């Protein structure tokens, strides 16, 4: 039996990274307004744990993005398929991240994709051209490494 999974990224600014990766991947930022409202009504969370962005409630400590074609639990706004969850942690992770995303651009459009992501806060670390691969190593706005193929 296959397992359901999500990729969790520790970060300082979950909302900022969710916006970046939604832009980078063409994903949607999850709307957790319904979940937050339900938890507020039950007295489980307080007003200090969320804020509002563009008329929707968002967690201060976490944000997620999901593939636009995947199902969503309407009662919580949580995606039920391919998703990335960004969670606030108090300390930066030292050293190189051991897991990273590879973003696959359309054939012949890698450089355009690199430019598009740079305009949204990504940085180029290096261009790799060696037998079997040609890709650009980049970082997102918080320094997490990813590659554009």
C-alpha positions in Angstrom: 0.0 0.0 0.0 1.4 3.4 -1.0 1.6 6.0 1.8 0.4 9.6 1.8 3.2 12.1 2.3 4.1 15.8 2.3 7.5 17.5 2.2 8.0 19.6 5.3 10.5 22.5 5.2 11.7 24.2 8.4 12.0 27.9 7.9 11.9 31.4 9.5 9.0 32.8 7.4 6.4 30.2 6.4 4.1 32.7 4.6 7.0 34.1 2.5 8.3 30.7 1.5 4.8 29.4 0.7 4.2 32.4 -1.6 7.6 31.7 -3.3 7.0 28.0 -3.9 3.4 28.5 -5.0 4.8 30.9 -7.6 7.7 28.7 -8.5 5.7 25.5 -9.0 2.4 26.9 -10.1 0.8 25.5 -6.9 -1.8 27.1 -4.7 -1.3 28.4 -1.2 -3.7 26.5 1.0 -6.5 28.4 2.7 -6.9 27.3 6.3 -9.6 29.8 7.2 -12.2 27.1 7.8 -9.8 25.1 10.1 -8.7 28.2 12.0 -12.4 29.3 12.5 -13.3 25.8 13.7 -10.4 25.7 16.2 -11.1 29.3 17.4 -14.8 28.3 18.0 -13.7 25.3 20.0 -11.3 27.5 22.1 -8.3 25.4 21.0 -6.4 28.3 19.4 -6.2 32.1 20.1 -6.1 35.2 17.9 -2.4 35.4 18.6 -1.7 32.2 16.5 -3.0 33.5 13.1 -3.2 36.6 11.0 -5.2 37.6 7.9 -3.7 37.9 4.4 -5.9 38.9 1.4 -9.1 38.3 3.4 -8.2 34.8 4.6 -6.9 33.5 7.9 -3.4 32.1 7.9 -1.3 30.5 10.6 1.7 32.4 11.8 3.7 29.2 12.4 2.9 27.3 9.2 1.8 27.6 5.6 1.3 25.0 2.9 1.1 24.9 -0.9 -0.6 22.2 -3.0 -0.9 21.1 -6.5 -4.0 22.8 -8.0 -5.4 19.5 -9.5 -5.3 17.5 -6.2 -8.2 17.1 -3.9 -8.7 19.3 -0.8 -10.5 18.6 2.5 -13.0 21.5 2.3 -13.6 21.4 6.1 -9.9 22.3 6.7 -8.5 23.6 3.5 -5.7 21.0 3.7 -4.6 19.5 0.5 -4.9 15.7 0.1 -2.2 15.2 -2.5 1.1 16.7 -3.5 1.9 19.4 -1.0 4.7 21.3 0.7 4.4 22.4 4.3 6.5 25.3 5.6 6.9 25.4 9.4 8.5 28.0 11.5 11.4 26.9 13.7 13.4 29.0 16.1 16.8 28.3 14.8 18.2 28.2 11.3 19.4 24.8 10.1 23.2 24.8 9.8 24.9 23.4 6.7 23.6 22.1 3.5 20.0 20.8 3.3 20.1 17.1 2.5 16.9 17.0 0.6 16.0 19.4 -2.3 13.5 19.8 -5.1 14.3 19.6 -8.8 12.1 22.0 -10.8 11.8 20.8 -14.4 11.3 23.6 -16.9 9.8 23.0 -20.4 12.3 21.8 -22.9 14.5 24.8 -24.0 13.1 27.1 -21.3 15.4 26.5 -18.4 17.1 29.9 -18.6 13.7 31.6 -18.8 12.6 29.7 -15.7 15.8 30.7 -13.8 15.2 34.3 -14.7 11.5 34.1 -13.6 12.5 32.6 -10.2 15.3 35.1 -9.7 12.8 37.9 -10.1 10.8 36.4 -7.3 13.8 36.2 -4.9 15.7 33.1 -5.8 19.5 33.2 -6.3 21.8 31.3 -8.6 24.6 29.4 -6.8 26.1 27.7 -9.9 25.5 26.2 -13.3 26.3 22.6 -13.6 27.2 21.2 -17.0 28.6 17.7 -16.9 28.0 14.3 -18.6 24.4 13.3 -18.0 23.2 16.6 -16.6 22.8 20.3 -17.3 21.1 22.2 -14.5 21.2 25.4 -12.4 21.6 25.2 -8.6 19.6 27.9 -6.9 18.4 28.9 -3.5 14.9 30.1 -2.4 14.5 33.3 -0.4 15.7 31.5 2.8 18.7 29.8 1.3 17.2 26.3 0.7 18.9 24.7 -2.3 16.9 23.5 -5.3 17.8 22.8 -8.9 16.3 23.9 -12.2 16.6 21.2 -14.9 
